[in-house]
Amino acid sequence: MKKLLLLSAAVLVFAAGANAQESAGTPPQGMRGTPANLPDVSALGNITGYLSDDRADTGRNELGINEVETAFQGYIYPEMRADLILAIHKHDGKYESEICEAKASFLRLAEGLSGEMGKIHLDFGRINKLHSHHLPMADRPQVLANFFGDHELAGQGGTLKYLLPFIPFYTQVQAGFWTMAGHEHGVSADNTADVLDTSLSTVTVPALIHEDADFSPAGKVYTARLNSSFELADKTELELGLSGLKGRGAHYEEHMDNVEVTGVDLTLRLWPSAYKRLTFQNEWLHLKREVPAGTLNRDGFYSFLNYRADKYWDFGARFDYAENAWPGISYERALSGIVTRHLTETSYWRLQYKHRNLDGKNINEGWLQVSFGIGPHSHELE
């Protein structure tokens, strides 16, 4: 009898411990137990081969590592998440390190209200927020490069997002405030130049000793976005978005450079079967830039059609139209063909051909891209 009582007591103690562990719940992703509290770690590589028949392109006909990215992610408190993403990427033949994103996300400040703060890829349109290894193409559409620069448009600041409760389908509004660095270039008040404004009148402005060909917003920048998603029919989804940006251009410290960008995006998705998907994605941007030469109004858009035939193969085509952000206007039209083979959920290889017409000059370009990753950030649904 004594042994039976001791055995019963041991069973009760074990059951109580199991119930206590179950009531504690499973720790969220990125927290592998209270003592360790380790983040999810990811590492990614992007190998790119690039060919071009443009002899003025100094980066053509090369194969090598284009970017290496690491990510440390996890929950630091219930409904509060941290993401730290670092990268080394190739720019003008040299490798540069940068903080891609370093942000804290507050998933539920109130009912339907969330927010982010830190360094963040701006939620403008459909593609800007995506990292390069998540893109369904080897390069970014030219209108984004002309209006936002060669890389993703990112700023330091914060944003608030609110999910509208009185609409029967998903609709979210958000607003953000950011600080962005301007371009580094020399300028002298004693060194001036005469340029033609948009009415062909002569205007005297400070002359830049050297200047990047890239343009992007800088200084204090304000953004807003409204996006909705709803079901059109069975296995058919439509996403609509409106984006706005107001701030200054990259050369605001040397001369007047006020910038406004408006964007509209539309994405239609169809799922014929479990592993097949048809995506039709479109984005239009309008840039208004006030500089000493006058007020510039520029437009650009792209249309992207992609068909996922099964779990492994994607076939896509993209048309680009882009005007530049400078007083001397240029026009570019391009057509791309894209084939992607998914090796796993976190790795793929891609071939892309692009024919460009830049102010009447024809240019042919090609990419071989191999992207691989370890960890959750490398997953395309991350």
Buried (B, 14 or more C-beta within 10 A) or exposed (E): EEEEEEEEEEEEEEEEEEEEEEEEEEBEEBBEEEEEEEBBBBBBBBBBBBBBEBEEEEEBEBEEEBBBBBBBBBBBEEEEBBBBBBBBBBEEEEEEEBEBBBBBBBBEBEEEEBBBBBBBBBBBBBBBBBBBBBBBBBBBBBBBBBBBBBBBBBBBBBBBBBBEEEEEEBBBBBBBBBEBEBBEBEBEEEEEEEBEBBEEEEBEBBBBEEBBEBBBBBBBBEBBBBBBBEEEEEEEBBBBBBBBBBBBBBBBEBBBBBBBBBBBBBBBBBBEEEEBBBBBBBBBBBBBBBBBBBEBEBBBBBBBBBBBEEEEEBEBEBBBBBBBBBBEEEEBEBEBBBEBEBEEEBBBBBBBBBEBEBEEEEBEBBBBBBBBBBBBBBEBEB
